[in-house]
Amino acid sequence: MVDDRKDIERGRIAQDILDNEIFQDAMIMLEEQYKNLWAITKQDQQEERERLWIAMKLIPEFERQLRIVVENGTIKKNQIVKIKQNIA
């Protein structure tokens, strides 16, 4: 039950992060920065372009991981509600 409450709290915090305007702006700015840096690489800078491409792909993955934490918290919360309803 303690782990369930921890998962619920982590889910709430993750949702707060995703909803945070500063976080959203930072993710957009970071992606734009990577795209701009990628666009100005020279033809012989293949490794740099690949590094920037990977970095751009990690941004949505980071957000996806936060969404997984949110979903896990929601699932735990719903499970607790069902258990309480079955007891009552």
N, C-alpha and C positions, 0 to 999 in steps of 0.2 A: 504494500500500500504506500510506503514511503517513496519507493521508486516511481509509482504511478503519479504521485503528487509532484515529484521532481520532473517527470516527463511533461506533465500538464503545465508547470511553471516555465519550463524551458520552451514549450510551444508558444506560450503567451509572450515570452520575451522575444522569441524569433519573429513572431508576427509584429510586435512593436518595432523591431528593427526594419522589417520589410515595409512597414507603413510609414516609417520615418522619412520625412521629406529630405533631410540632409543626406541620409543613406542613399535614397533614390537619385538625388542630384550627383552624389559622388560616383555612383555606378555609371551614370550617363557620361559624366566628365571623364572618367577613367577610360571608358570604351572609345570616346571621341579622341582622347589623347593617343591611345594605341593606334587608332585608325590613321590619325594625322602623321604619327611617326612612321607607320608602315608605308604611307603614301610617299614620303620623301626619301625613302631608302634608295640607294643607288643600285644599279643593275648587279654589281658584284657583291652586294650585301645580302646574299641569300639566307645565311644563318640568322641575321638580324630580323629579316622579314618572317622567317619561321618562328623565331622566339616571340615576336609581336603577335603573330597569328595565334599561337598557343595561348598567350596571355589574354587575347580577346575571347577565345573560346572558354577560358576559365571563369569569366565574369558570370555568364548565365549558369554555369555549374555551381558556383558559390551560392547564387540565389536559389537554385534548385535544392541544395543541401539545407538551406534555411527552411524552405517550404516542406521538406521531409520532416524536419523537427516540429513544425507547426502541425502537420498532419498526424504525427505520432501523438502529440499532446491532445489533439482533438479526439483521436480514437480512444485514448486512455480515459478522457473525460466522459465520453459517451458510454464506455464500459462501466465506469463507476456509477453513472446515472442508472443504467439498466440493473446493476446489482442492487442498488438502493430501492428501485421500484419493485424488484422481485422479493425483497425482504419485507417491504411494507404491505 
